[in-house]
Amino acid sequence: MSVAIRFKRIGKPKAAQYRLVAIDKRQRSQGAPIEVIGHYDPKQGSKSIQVDVERFKYWLGTGAQPSESVKGAMKSAGLWVKVTPAKTPSQ
């Protein structure tokens, strides 16, 4: 099973909020997620992203692919550095 980490839209019209979910890639975008990893409210700005970093690292370690919007939100909040392993220079 191939897993993606992406946003799932929730909330009222014109007041969108998103859940950060691990979901089967073949599942429709509003389908049932495997696990909810965090929350994001774009009206509050990049500071409003809440992520369970350990679970995010777990899903990346199992081969889950984050979407471009997830990468962008994580980078703007400064969380992408925490979840990606540091690359060591090769000699």
PyMOL Python script that loads the backbone (N, CA, C, O; Angstrom):
from pymol import cmd

cmd.read_pdbstr("""\
ATOM      1  N   MET A   1       0.845  -1.174   0.000  1.00  0.00           N
ATOM      2  CA  MET A   1       0.000   0.000   0.000  1.00  0.00           C
ATOM      3  C   MET A   1       0.890   1.237   0.000  1.00  0.00           C
ATOM      4  O   MET A   1       1.790   1.360   0.832  1.00  0.00           O
ATOM      5  N   SER A   2       0.644   2.138  -0.919  1.00  0.00           N
ATOM      6  CA  SER A   2       1.415   3.377  -0.970  1.00  0.00           C
ATOM      7  C   SER A   2       0.667   4.455  -0.178  1.00  0.00           C
ATOM      8  O   SER A   2      -0.540   4.643  -0.332  1.00  0.00           O
ATOM      9  N   VAL A   3       1.415   5.147   0.663  1.00  0.00           N
ATOM     10  CA  VAL A   3       0.825   6.121   1.576  1.00  0.00           C
ATOM     11  C   VAL A   3       1.307   7.515   1.206  1.00  0.00           C
ATOM     12  O   VAL A   3       2.468   7.710   0.848  1.00  0.00           O
ATOM     13  N   ALA A   4       0.399   8.480   1.298  1.00  0.00           N
ATOM     14  CA  ALA A   4       0.720   9.881   1.073  1.00  0.00           C
ATOM     15  C   ALA A   4       0.407  10.658   2.343  1.00  0.00           C
ATOM     16  O   ALA A   4      -0.502  10.302   3.092  1.00  0.00           O
ATOM     17  N   ILE A   5       1.158  11.709   2.578  1.00  0.00           N
ATOM     18  CA  ILE A   5       0.862  12.634   3.660  1.00  0.00           C
ATOM     19  C   ILE A   5       0.346  13.892   2.992  1.00  0.00           C
ATOM     20  O   ILE A   5       1.073  14.548   2.246  1.00  0.00           O
ATOM     21  N   ARG A   6      -0.906  14.230   3.257  1.00  0.00           N
ATOM     22  CA  ARG A   6      -1.505  15.386   2.601  1.00  0.00           C
ATOM     23  C   ARG A   6      -2.535  16.045   3.504  1.00  0.00           C
ATOM     24  O   ARG A   6      -2.842  15.547   4.587  1.00  0.00           O
ATOM     25  N   PHE A   7      -3.063  17.173   3.044  1.00  0.00           N
ATOM     26  CA  PHE A   7      -4.071  17.895   3.792  1.00  0.00           C
ATOM     27  C   PHE A   7      -5.461  17.394   3.423  1.00  0.00           C
ATOM     28  O   PHE A   7      -5.736  17.079   2.265  1.00  0.00           O
ATOM     29  N   LYS A   8      -6.327  17.327   4.423  1.00  0.00           N
ATOM     30  CA  LYS A   8      -7.736  17.009   4.219  1.00  0.00           C
ATOM     31  C   LYS A   8      -8.528  18.214   4.696  1.00  0.00           C
ATOM     32  O   LYS A   8      -8.408  18.621   5.851  1.00  0.00           O
ATOM     33  N   ARG A   9      -9.338  18.789   3.813  1.00  0.00           N
ATOM     34  CA  ARG A   9     -10.063  20.022   4.126  1.00  0.00           C
ATOM     35  C   ARG A   9     -11.234  19.735   5.053  1.00  0.00           C
ATOM     36  O   ARG A   9     -11.986  18.783   4.850  1.00  0.00           O
ATOM     37  N   ILE A  10     -11.377  20.579   6.080  1.00  0.00           N
ATOM     38  CA  ILE A  10     -12.533  20.541   6.974  1.00  0.00           C
ATOM     39  C   ILE A  10     -12.975  21.978   7.199  1.00  0.00           C
ATOM     40  O   ILE A  10     -12.279  22.904   6.783  1.00  0.00           O
ATOM     41  N   GLY A  11     -14.096  22.185   7.837  1.00  0.00           N
ATOM     42  CA  GLY A  11     -14.538  23.533   8.162  1.00  0.00           C
ATOM     43  C   GLY A  11     -15.624  24.024   7.225  1.00  0.00           C
ATOM     44  O   GLY A  11     -15.975  23.366   6.245  1.00  0.00           O
ATOM     45  N   LYS A  12     -16.146  25.193   7.549  1.00  0.00           N
ATOM     46  CA  LYS A  12     -17.227  25.800   6.780  1.00  0.00           C
ATOM     47  C   LYS A  12     -16.683  26.444   5.509  1.00  0.00           C
ATOM     48  O   LYS A  12     -15.479  26.671   5.391  1.00  0.00           O
ATOM     49  N   PRO A  13     -17.582  26.741   4.548  1.00  0.00           N
ATOM     50  CA  PRO A  13     -17.144  27.475   3.363  1.00  0.00           C
ATOM     51  C   PRO A  13     -16.549  28.832   3.758  1.00  0.00           C
ATOM     52  O   PRO A  13     -17.073  29.514   4.638  1.00  0.00           O
ATOM     53  N   LYS A  14     -15.481  29.204   3.116  1.00  0.00           N
ATOM     54  CA  LYS A  14     -14.732  30.440   3.351  1.00  0.00           C
ATOM     55  C   LYS A  14     -14.078  30.487   4.733  1.00  0.00           C
ATOM     56  O   LYS A  14     -13.590  31.538   5.148  1.00  0.00           O
ATOM     57  N   ALA A  15     -14.063  29.375   5.438  1.00  0.00           N
ATOM     58  CA  ALA A  15     -13.376  29.293   6.732  1.00  0.00           C
ATOM     59  C   ALA A  15     -12.689  27.936   6.808  1.00  0.00           C
ATOM     60  O   ALA A  15     -12.900  27.167   7.745  1.00  0.00           O
ATOM     61  N   ALA A  16     -11.873  27.662   5.816  1.00  0.00           N
ATOM     62  CA  ALA A  16     -11.252  26.344   5.692  1.00  0.00           C
ATOM     63  C   ALA A  16     -10.206  26.113   6.775  1.00  0.00           C
ATOM     64  O   ALA A  16      -9.471  27.020   7.166  1.00  0.00           O
ATOM     65  N   GLN A  17     -10.165  24.886   7.242  1.00  0.00           N
ATOM     66  CA  GLN A  17      -9.109  24.385   8.100  1.00  0.00           C
ATOM     67  C   GLN A  17      -8.723  23.040   7.517  1.00  0.00           C
ATOM     68  O   GLN A  17      -9.498  22.433   6.777  1.00  0.00           O
ATOM     69  N   TYR A  18      -7.540  22.577   7.845  1.00  0.00           N
ATOM     70  CA  TYR A  18      -7.052  21.338   7.260  1.00  0.00           C
ATOM     71  C   TYR A  18      -6.511  20.408   8.327  1.00  0.00           C
ATOM     72  O   TYR A  18      -5.946  20.849   9.327  1.00  0.00           O
ATOM     73  N   ARG A  19      -6.690  19.127   8.106  1.00  0.00           N
ATOM     74  CA  ARG A  19      -6.047  18.107   8.915  1.00  0.00           C
ATOM     75  C   ARG A  19      -4.890  17.552   8.102  1.00  0.00           C
ATOM     76  O   ARG A  19      -5.012  17.351   6.894  1.00  0.00           O
ATOM     77  N   LEU A  20      -3.792  17.312   8.752  1.00  0.00           N
ATOM     78  CA  LEU A  20      -2.641  16.671   8.120  1.00  0.00           C
ATOM     79  C   LEU A  20      -2.805  15.182   8.345  1.00  0.00           C
ATOM     80  O   LEU A  20      -2.777  14.719   9.485  1.00  0.00           O
ATOM     81  N   VAL A  21      -2.977  14.419   7.259  1.00  0.00           N
ATOM     82  CA  VAL A  21      -3.314  13.005   7.391  1.00  0.00           C
ATOM     83  C   VAL A  21      -2.367  12.125   6.596  1.00  0.00           C
ATOM     84  O   VAL A  21      -1.787  12.542   5.594  1.00  0.00           O
ATOM     85  N   ALA A  22      -2.228  10.898   7.070  1.00  0.00           N
ATOM     86  CA  ALA A  22      -1.573   9.837   6.302  1.00  0.00           C
ATOM     87  C   ALA A  22      -2.711   9.044   5.687  1.00  0.00           C
ATOM     88  O   ALA A  22      -3.585   8.552   6.401  1.00  0.00           O
ATOM     89  N   ILE A  23      -2.707   8.916   4.366  1.00  0.00           N
ATOM     90  CA  ILE A  23      -3.826   8.311   3.657  1.00  0.00           C
ATOM     91  C   ILE A  23      -3.306   7.481   2.491  1.00  0.00           C
ATOM     92  O   ILE A  23      -2.247   7.776   1.936  1.00  0.00           O
ATOM     93  N   ASP A  24      -4.042   6.459   2.125  1.00  0.00           N
ATOM     94  CA  ASP A  24      -3.697   5.638   0.969  1.00  0.00           C
ATOM     95  C   ASP A  24      -3.775   6.515  -0.281  1.00  0.00           C
ATOM     96  O   ASP A  24      -4.762   7.226  -0.469  1.00  0.00           O
ATOM     97  N   LYS A  25      -2.759   6.477  -1.134  1.00  0.00           N
ATOM     98  CA  LYS A  25      -2.732   7.315  -2.335  1.00  0.00           C
ATOM     99  C   LYS A  25      -3.910   7.058  -3.261  1.00  0.00           C
ATOM    100  O   LYS A  25      -4.366   7.961  -3.963  1.00  0.00           O
ATOM    101  N   ARG A  26      -4.398   5.833  -3.260  1.00  0.00           N
ATOM    102  CA  ARG A  26      -5.503   5.496  -4.158  1.00  0.00           C
ATOM    103  C   ARG A  26      -6.848   5.955  -3.613  1.00  0.00           C
ATOM    104  O   ARG A  26      -7.852   5.907  -4.325  1.00  0.00           O
ATOM    105  N   GLN A  27      -6.882   6.399  -2.358  1.00  0.00           N
ATOM    106  CA  GLN A  27      -8.111   6.860  -1.713  1.00  0.00           C
ATOM    107  C   GLN A  27      -8.486   8.244  -2.243  1.00  0.00           C
ATOM    108  O   GLN A  27      -7.608   9.032  -2.592  1.00  0.00           O
ATOM    109  N   ARG A  28      -9.782   8.543  -2.303  1.00  0.00           N
ATOM    110  CA  ARG A  28     -10.196   9.875  -2.734  1.00  0.00           C
ATOM    111  C   ARG A  28      -9.731  10.897  -1.703  1.00  0.00           C
ATOM    112  O   ARG A  28      -9.429  10.540  -0.564  1.00  0.00           O
ATOM    113  N   SER A  29      -9.675  12.149  -2.093  1.00  0.00           N
ATOM    114  CA  SER A  29      -9.067  13.164  -1.233  1.00  0.00           C
ATOM    115  C   SER A  29      -9.812  13.362   0.080  1.00  0.00           C
ATOM    116  O   SER A  29      -9.188  13.729   1.075  1.00  0.00           O
ATOM    117  N   GLN A  30     -11.097  13.138   0.120  1.00  0.00           N
ATOM    118  CA  GLN A  30     -11.857  13.302   1.355  1.00  0.00           C
ATOM    119  C   GLN A  30     -12.197  11.953   1.989  1.00  0.00           C
ATOM    120  O   GLN A  30     -13.113  11.864   2.806  1.00  0.00           O
ATOM    121  N   GLY A  31     -11.471  10.917   1.618  1.00  0.00           N
ATOM    122  CA  GLY A  31     -11.705   9.582   2.150  1.00  0.00           C
ATOM    123  C   GLY A  31     -11.206   9.432   3.574  1.00  0.00           C
ATOM    124  O   GLY A  31     -10.648  10.362   4.157  1.00  0.00           O
ATOM    125  N   ALA A  32     -11.415   8.253   4.121  1.00  0.00           N
ATOM    126  CA  ALA A  32     -11.002   7.981   5.497  1.00  0.00           C
ATOM    127  C   ALA A  32      -9.478   7.863   5.581  1.00  0.00           C
ATOM    128  O   ALA A  32      -8.879   7.073   4.851  1.00  0.00           O
ATOM    129  N   PRO A  33      -8.846   8.642   6.464  1.00  0.00           N
ATOM    130  CA  PRO A  33      -7.390   8.581   6.598  1.00  0.00           C
ATOM    131  C   PRO A  33      -6.960   7.394   7.451  1.00  0.00           C
ATOM    132  O   PRO A  33      -7.748   6.847   8.223  1.00  0.00           O
ATOM    133  N   ILE A  34      -5.706   7.009   7.300  1.00  0.00           N
ATOM    134  CA  ILE A  34      -5.122   5.990   8.155  1.00  0.00           C
ATOM    135  C   ILE A  34      -4.876   6.589   9.541  1.00  0.00           C
ATOM    136  O   ILE A  34      -5.172   5.968  10.562  1.00  0.00           O
ATOM    137  N   GLU A  35      -4.326   7.812   9.555  1.00  0.00           N
ATOM    138  CA  GLU A  35      -4.024   8.477  10.821  1.00  0.00           C
ATOM    139  C   GLU A  35      -4.012   9.988  10.624  1.00  0.00           C
ATOM    140  O   GLU A  35      -3.544  10.482   9.598  1.00  0.00           O
ATOM    141  N   VAL A  36      -4.526  10.718  11.608  1.00  0.00           N
ATOM    142  CA  VAL A  36      -4.451  12.176  11.619  1.00  0.00           C
ATOM    143  C   VAL A  36      -3.169  12.555  12.354  1.00  0.00           C
ATOM    144  O   VAL A  36      -2.979  12.197  13.517  1.00  0.00           O
ATOM    145  N   ILE A  37      -2.288  13.287  11.660  1.00  0.00           N
ATOM    146  CA  ILE A  37      -0.981  13.633  12.199  1.00  0.00           C
ATOM    147  C   ILE A  37      -0.961  15.043  12.796  1.00  0.00           C
ATOM    148  O   ILE A  37      -0.205  15.311  13.730  1.00  0.00           O
ATOM    149  N   GLY A  38      -1.789  15.940  12.261  1.00  0.00           N
ATOM    150  CA  GLY A  38      -1.764  17.315  12.758  1.00  0.00           C
ATOM    151  C   GLY A  38      -2.901  18.140  12.202  1.00  0.00           C
ATOM    152  O   GLY A  38      -3.799  17.623  11.539  1.00  0.00           O
ATOM    153  N   HIS A  39      -2.851  19.445  12.484  1.00  0.00           N
ATOM    154  CA  HIS A  39      -3.869  20.398  12.056  1.00  0.00           C
ATOM    155  C   HIS A  39      -3.189  21.646  11.508  1.00  0.00           C
ATOM    156  O   HIS A  39      -2.069  21.982  11.890  1.00  0.00           O
ATOM    157  N   TYR A  40      -3.901  22.334  10.591  1.00  0.00           N
ATOM    158  CA  TYR A  40      -3.379  23.565   9.996  1.00  0.00           C
ATOM    159  C   TYR A  40      -4.535  24.505   9.726  1.00  0.00           C
ATOM    160  O   TYR A  40      -5.529  24.120   9.110  1.00  0.00           O
ATOM    161  N   ASP A  41      -4.403  25.750  10.193  1.00  0.00           N
ATOM    162  CA  ASP A  41      -5.406  26.780   9.946  1.00  0.00           C
ATOM    163  C   ASP A  41      -4.730  27.904   9.166  1.00  0.00           C
ATOM    164  O   ASP A  41      -3.979  28.683   9.752  1.00  0.00           O
ATOM    165  N   PRO A  42      -4.977  28.010   7.854  1.00  0.00           N
ATOM    166  CA  PRO A  42      -4.275  29.012   7.045  1.00  0.00           C
ATOM    167  C   PRO A  42      -4.665  30.452   7.388  1.00  0.00           C
ATOM    168  O   PRO A  42      -3.891  31.371   7.119  1.00  0.00           O
ATOM    169  N   LYS A  43      -5.829  30.666   7.966  1.00  0.00           N
ATOM    170  CA  LYS A  43      -6.237  32.023   8.350  1.00  0.00           C
ATOM    171  C   LYS A  43      -5.343  32.573   9.465  1.00  0.00           C
ATOM    172  O   LYS A  43      -5.156  33.785   9.571  1.00  0.00           O
ATOM    173  N   GLN A  44      -4.799  31.692  10.284  1.00  0.00           N
ATOM    174  CA  GLN A  44      -3.935  32.089  11.392  1.00  0.00           C
ATOM    175  C   GLN A  44      -2.490  32.280  10.947  1.00  0.00           C
ATOM    176  O   GLN A  44      -1.691  32.842  11.696  1.00  0.00           O
ATOM    177  N   GLY A  45      -2.137  31.828   9.756  1.00  0.00           N
ATOM    178  CA  GLY A  45      -0.772  31.955   9.256  1.00  0.00           C
ATOM    179  C   GLY A  45       0.024  30.685   9.500  1.00  0.00           C
ATOM    180  O   GLY A  45      -0.520  29.682   9.963  1.00  0.00           O
ATOM    181  N   SER A  46       1.303  30.728   9.192  1.00  0.00           N
ATOM    182  CA  SER A  46       2.138  29.531   9.279  1.00  0.00           C
ATOM    183  C   SER A  46       2.395  29.103  10.723  1.00  0.00           C
ATOM    184  O   SER A  46       2.809  27.967  10.954  1.00  0.00           O
ATOM    185  N   LYS A  47       2.165  29.968  11.686  1.00  0.00           N
ATOM    186  CA  LYS A  47       2.385  29.626  13.089  1.00  0.00           C
ATOM    187  C   LYS A  47       1.316  28.671  13.615  1.00  0.00           C
ATOM    188  O   LYS A  47       1.493  28.077  14.679  1.00  0.00           O
ATOM    189  N   SER A  48       0.214  28.516  12.888  1.00  0.00           N
ATOM    190  CA  SER A  48      -0.902  27.730  13.402  1.00  0.00           C
ATOM    191  C   SER A  48      -0.815  26.251  13.027  1.00  0.00           C
ATOM    192  O   SER A  48      -1.766  25.510  13.275  1.00  0.00           O
ATOM    193  N   ILE A  49       0.282  25.804  12.447  1.00  0.00           N
ATOM    194  CA  ILE A  49       0.405  24.394  12.096  1.00  0.00           C
ATOM    195  C   ILE A  49       0.856  23.614  13.337  1.00  0.00           C
ATOM    196  O   ILE A  49       1.840  23.962  13.989  1.00  0.00           O
ATOM    197  N   GLN A  50       0.110  22.555  13.640  1.00  0.00           N
ATOM    198  CA  GLN A  50       0.417  21.697  14.778  1.00  0.00           C
ATOM    199  C   GLN A  50       0.625  20.290  14.240  1.00  0.00           C
ATOM    200  O   GLN A  50      -0.271  19.712  13.625  1.00  0.00           O
ATOM    201  N   VAL A  51       1.811  19.742  14.474  1.00  0.00           N
ATOM    202  CA  VAL A  51       2.168  18.444  13.922  1.00  0.00           C
ATOM    203  C   VAL A  51       2.755  17.563  15.020  1.00  0.00           C
ATOM    204  O   VAL A  51       3.560  18.017  15.832  1.00  0.00           O
ATOM    205  N   ASP A  52       2.342  16.302  15.032  1.00  0.00           N
ATOM    206  CA  ASP A  52       2.989  15.313  15.893  1.00  0.00           C
ATOM    207  C   ASP A  52       4.254  14.880  15.143  1.00  0.00           C
ATOM    208  O   ASP A  52       4.197  14.027  14.258  1.00  0.00           O
ATOM    209  N   VAL A  53       5.387  15.472  15.505  1.00  0.00           N
ATOM    210  CA  VAL A  53       6.638  15.297  14.769  1.00  0.00           C
ATOM    211  C   VAL A  53       7.075  13.834  14.748  1.00  0.00           C
ATOM    212  O   VAL A  53       7.570  13.352  13.729  1.00  0.00           O
ATOM    213  N   GLU A  54       6.899  13.134  15.851  1.00  0.00           N
ATOM    214  CA  GLU A  54       7.318  11.723  15.905  1.00  0.00           C
ATOM    215  C   GLU A  54       6.520  10.874  14.915  1.00  0.00           C
ATOM    216  O   GLU A  54       7.089  10.013  14.244  1.00  0.00           O
ATOM    217  N   ARG A  55       5.220  11.105  14.819  1.00  0.00           N
ATOM    218  CA  ARG A  55       4.397  10.325  13.881  1.00  0.00           C
ATOM    219  C   ARG A  55       4.717  10.722  12.436  1.00  0.00           C
ATOM    220  O   ARG A  55       4.691   9.880  11.538  1.00  0.00           O
ATOM    221  N   PHE A  56       5.017  12.007  12.213  1.00  0.00           N
ATOM    222  CA  PHE A  56       5.391  12.457  10.875  1.00  0.00           C
ATOM    223  C   PHE A  56       6.689  11.770  10.448  1.00  0.00           C
ATOM    224  O   PHE A  56       6.802  11.303   9.314  1.00  0.00           O
ATOM    225  N   LYS A  57       7.668  11.708  11.356  1.00  0.00           N
ATOM    226  CA  LYS A  57       8.929  11.020  11.061  1.00  0.00           C
ATOM    227  C   LYS A  57       8.685   9.533  10.799  1.00  0.00           C
ATOM    228  O   LYS A  57       9.301   8.946   9.909  1.00  0.00           O
ATOM    229  N   TYR A  58       7.787   8.930  11.573  1.00  0.00           N
ATOM    230  CA  TYR A  58       7.473   7.512  11.389  1.00  0.00           C
ATOM    231  C   TYR A  58       6.944   7.269   9.980  1.00  0.00           C
ATOM    232  O   TYR A  58       7.397   6.354   9.293  1.00  0.00           O
ATOM    233  N   TRP A  59       5.990   8.086   9.553  1.00  0.00           N
ATOM    234  CA  TRP A  59       5.407   7.874   8.230  1.00  0.00           C
ATOM    235  C   TRP A  59       6.416   8.138   7.115  1.00  0.00           C
ATOM    236  O   TRP A  59       6.400   7.441   6.101  1.00  0.00           O
ATOM    237  N   LEU A  60       7.280   9.119   7.280  1.00  0.00           N
ATOM    238  CA  LEU A  60       8.341   9.339   6.291  1.00  0.00           C
ATOM    239  C   LEU A  60       9.285   8.146   6.248  1.00  0.00           C
ATOM    240  O   LEU A  60       9.756   7.759   5.179  1.00  0.00           O
ATOM    241  N   GLY A  61       9.559   7.566   7.411  1.00  0.00           N
ATOM    242  CA  GLY A  61      10.439   6.400   7.488  1.00  0.00           C
ATOM    243  C   GLY A  61       9.849   5.167   6.840  1.00  0.00           C
ATOM    244  O   GLY A  61      10.594   4.305   6.376  1.00  0.00           O
ATOM    245  N   THR A  62       8.525   5.057   6.795  1.00  0.00           N
ATOM    246  CA  THR A  62       7.882   3.910   6.166  1.00  0.00           C
ATOM    247  C   THR A  62       7.699   4.102   4.668  1.00  0.00           C
ATOM    248  O   THR A  62       7.209   3.202   3.986  1.00  0.00           O
ATOM    249  N   GLY A  63       8.088   5.267   4.145  1.00  0.00           N
ATOM    250  CA  GLY A  63       8.025   5.487   2.707  1.00  0.00           C
ATOM    251  C   GLY A  63       6.888   6.370   2.253  1.00  0.00           C
ATOM    252  O   GLY A  63       6.656   6.486   1.049  1.00  0.00           O
ATOM    253  N   ALA A  64       6.172   6.996   3.163  1.00  0.00           N
ATOM    254  CA  ALA A  64       5.084   7.893   2.779  1.00  0.00           C
ATOM    255  C   ALA A  64       5.658   9.130   2.100  1.00  0.00           C
ATOM    256  O   ALA A  64       6.708   9.634   2.499  1.00  0.00           O
ATOM    257  N   GLN A  65       4.969   9.613   1.077  1.00  0.00           N
ATOM    258  CA  GLN A  65       5.418  10.766   0.316  1.00  0.00           C
ATOM    259  C   GLN A  65       4.566  11.979   0.671  1.00  0.00           C
ATOM    260  O   GLN A  65       3.353  11.945   0.468  1.00  0.00           O
ATOM    261  N   PRO A  66       5.166  13.059   1.197  1.00  0.00           N
ATOM    262  CA  PRO A  66       4.390  14.265   1.488  1.00  0.00           C
ATOM    263  C   PRO A  66       4.056  15.021   0.205  1.00  0.00           C
ATOM    264  O   PRO A  66       4.848  15.035  -0.737  1.00  0.00           O
ATOM    265  N   SER A  67       2.888  15.644   0.173  1.00  0.00           N
ATOM    266  CA  SER A  67       2.496  16.439  -0.989  1.00  0.00           C
ATOM    267  C   SER A  67       3.290  17.745  -0.994  1.00  0.00           C
ATOM    268  O   SER A  67       3.917  18.106   0.002  1.00  0.00           O
ATOM    269  N   GLU A  68       3.256  18.443  -2.119  1.00  0.00           N
ATOM    270  CA  GLU A  68       3.980  19.708  -2.245  1.00  0.00           C
ATOM    271  C   GLU A  68       3.429  20.750  -1.279  1.00  0.00           C
ATOM    272  O   GLU A  68       4.199  21.533  -0.722  1.00  0.00           O
ATOM    273  N   SER A  69       2.111  20.777  -1.069  1.00  0.00           N
ATOM    274  CA  SER A  69       1.528  21.756  -0.150  1.00  0.00           C
ATOM    275  C   SER A  69       1.921  21.461   1.293  1.00  0.00           C
ATOM    276  O   SER A  69       2.095  22.387   2.087  1.00  0.00           O
ATOM    277  N   VAL A  70       2.062  20.204   1.637  1.00  0.00           N
ATOM    278  CA  VAL A  70       2.511  19.840   2.992  1.00  0.00           C
ATOM    279  C   VAL A  70       3.962  20.278   3.182  1.00  0.00           C
ATOM    280  O   VAL A  70       4.307  20.849   4.217  1.00  0.00           O
ATOM    281  N   LYS A  71       4.810  20.014   2.192  1.00  0.00           N
ATOM    282  CA  LYS A  71       6.209  20.438   2.278  1.00  0.00           C
ATOM    283  C   LYS A  71       6.312  21.953   2.447  1.00  0.00           C
ATOM    284  O   LYS A  71       7.078  22.441   3.278  1.00  0.00           O
ATOM    285  N   GLY A  72       5.542  22.684   1.660  1.00  0.00           N
ATOM    286  CA  GLY A  72       5.577  24.145   1.728  1.00  0.00           C
ATOM    287  C   GLY A  72       5.130  24.678   3.073  1.00  0.00           C
ATOM    288  O   GLY A  72       5.752  25.589   3.620  1.00  0.00           O
ATOM    289  N   ALA A  73       4.059  24.119   3.613  1.00  0.00           N
ATOM    290  CA  ALA A  73       3.558  24.573   4.914  1.00  0.00           C
ATOM    291  C   ALA A  73       4.544  24.237   6.016  1.00  0.00           C
ATOM    292  O   ALA A  73       4.751  25.036   6.929  1.00  0.00           O
ATOM    293  N   MET A  74       5.154  23.066   5.943  1.00  0.00           N
ATOM    294  CA  MET A  74       6.128  22.656   6.956  1.00  0.00           C
ATOM    295  C   MET A  74       7.379  23.539   6.890  1.00  0.00           C
ATOM    296  O   MET A  74       7.929  23.914   7.926  1.00  0.00           O
ATOM    297  N   LYS A  75       7.827  23.871   5.676  1.00  0.00           N
ATOM    298  CA  LYS A  75       9.006  24.723   5.522  1.00  0.00           C
ATOM    299  C   LYS A  75       8.738  26.130   6.026  1.00  0.00           C
ATOM    300  O   LYS A  75       9.589  26.721   6.690  1.00  0.00           O
ATOM    301  N   SER A  76       7.563  26.676   5.719  1.00  0.00           N
ATOM    302  CA  SER A  76       7.257  28.037   6.154  1.00  0.00           C
ATOM    303  C   SER A  76       7.096  28.122   7.667  1.00  0.00           C
ATOM    304  O   SER A  76       7.352  29.173   8.254  1.00  0.00           O
ATOM    305  N   ALA A  77       6.677  27.032   8.308  1.00  0.00           N
ATOM    306  CA  ALA A  77       6.547  27.014   9.765  1.00  0.00           C
ATOM    307  C   ALA A  77       7.865  26.670  10.446  1.00  0.00           C
ATOM    308  O   ALA A  77       7.975  26.777  11.667  1.00  0.00           O
ATOM    309  N   GLY A  78       8.862  26.261   9.676  1.00  0.00           N
ATOM    310  CA  GLY A  78      10.163  25.915  10.243  1.00  0.00           C
ATOM    311  C   GLY A  78      10.214  24.513  10.819  1.00  0.00           C
ATOM    312  O   GLY A  78      11.132  24.196  11.576  1.00  0.00           O
ATOM    313  N   LEU A  79       9.249  23.663  10.480  1.00  0.00           N
ATOM    314  CA  LEU A  79       9.202  22.305  11.011  1.00  0.00           C
ATOM    315  C   LEU A  79       9.865  21.286  10.097  1.00  0.00           C
ATOM    316  O   LEU A  79      10.154  20.172  10.534  1.00  0.00           O
ATOM    317  N   TRP A  80      10.111  21.635   8.852  1.00  0.00           N
ATOM    318  CA  TRP A  80      10.685  20.680   7.901  1.00  0.00           C
ATOM    319  C   TRP A  80      12.087  20.252   8.326  1.00  0.00           C
ATOM    320  O   TRP A  80      12.483  19.109   8.098  1.00  0.00           O
ATOM    321  N   VAL A  81      12.827  21.153   8.933  1.00  0.00           N
ATOM    322  CA  VAL A  81      14.186  20.857   9.397  1.00  0.00           C
ATOM    323  C   VAL A  81      14.137  19.825  10.525  1.00  0.00           C
ATOM    324  O   VAL A  81      15.030  18.985  10.635  1.00  0.00           O
ATOM    325  N   LYS A  82      13.101  19.881  11.361  1.00  0.00           N
ATOM    326  CA  LYS A  82      12.981  18.959  12.489  1.00  0.00           C
ATOM    327  C   LYS A  82      12.668  17.536  12.042  1.00  0.00           C
ATOM    328  O   LYS A  82      13.076  16.579  12.699  1.00  0.00           O
ATOM    329  N   VAL A  83      11.951  17.386  10.937  1.00  0.00           N
ATOM    330  CA  VAL A  83      11.501  16.048  10.543  1.00  0.00           C
ATOM    331  C   VAL A  83      12.390  15.365   9.530  1.00  0.00           C
ATOM    332  O   VAL A  83      12.335  14.142   9.399  1.00  0.00           O
ATOM    333  N   THR A  84      13.209  16.114   8.806  1.00  0.00           N
ATOM    334  CA  THR A  84      14.085  15.492   7.820  1.00  0.00           C
ATOM    335  C   THR A  84      15.452  15.253   8.443  1.00  0.00           C
ATOM    336  O   THR A  84      15.971  16.117   9.149  1.00  0.00           O
ATOM    337  N   PRO A  85      16.037  14.090   8.190  1.00  0.00           N
ATOM    338  CA  PRO A  85      17.353  13.809   8.763  1.00  0.00           C
ATOM    339  C   PRO A  85      18.426  14.697   8.139  1.00  0.00           C
ATOM    340  O   PRO A  85      18.366  15.024   6.954  1.00  0.00           O
ATOM    341  N   ALA A  86      19.390  15.075   8.940  1.00  0.00           N
ATOM    342  CA  ALA A  86      20.491  15.901   8.455  1.00  0.00           C
ATOM    343  C   ALA A  86      21.399  15.044   7.576  1.00  0.00           C
ATOM    344  O   ALA A  86      21.737  13.914   7.927  1.00  0.00           O
ATOM    345  N   LYS A  87      21.786  15.595   6.435  1.00  0.00           N
ATOM    346  CA  LYS A  87      22.675  14.872   5.527  1.00  0.00           C
ATOM    347  C   LYS A  87      24.117  15.104   5.955  1.00  0.00           C
ATOM    348  O   LYS A  87      24.540  16.237   6.182  1.00  0.00           O
ATOM    349  N   THR A  88      24.850  14.026   6.058  1.00  0.00           N
ATOM    350  CA  THR A  88      26.270  14.149   6.404  1.00  0.00           C
ATOM    351  C   THR A  88      27.071  14.239   5.117  1.00  0.00           C
ATOM    352  O   THR A  88      26.769  13.544   4.148  1.00  0.00           O
ATOM    353  N   PRO A  89      28.070  15.072   5.099  1.00  0.00           N
ATOM    354  CA  PRO A  89      28.902  15.162   3.892  1.00  0.00           C
ATOM    355  C   PRO A  89      29.680  13.880   3.670  1.00  0.00           C
ATOM    356  O   PRO A  89      30.278  13.338   4.600  1.00  0.00           O
ATOM    357  N   SER A  90      29.671  13.402   2.451  1.00  0.00           N
ATOM    358  CA  SER A  90      30.417  12.192   2.131  1.00  0.00           C
ATOM    359  C   SER A  90      31.877  12.549   1.846  1.00  0.00           C
ATOM    360  O   SER A  90      32.185  13.605   1.294  1.00  0.00           O
ATOM    361  N   GLN A  91      32.755  11.641   2.237  1.00  0.00           N
ATOM    362  CA  GLN A  91      34.190  11.916   2.081  1.00  0.00           C
ATOM    363  C   GLN A  91      34.737  11.272   0.853  1.00  0.00           C
ATOM    364  O   GLN A  91      35.928  11.400   0.567  1.00  0.00           O
TER     365      GLN A  91
END
""", "prot")
cmd.dss("prot")
cmd.show_as("cartoon", "prot")
cmd.util.cbc("prot")
cmd.orient("prot")
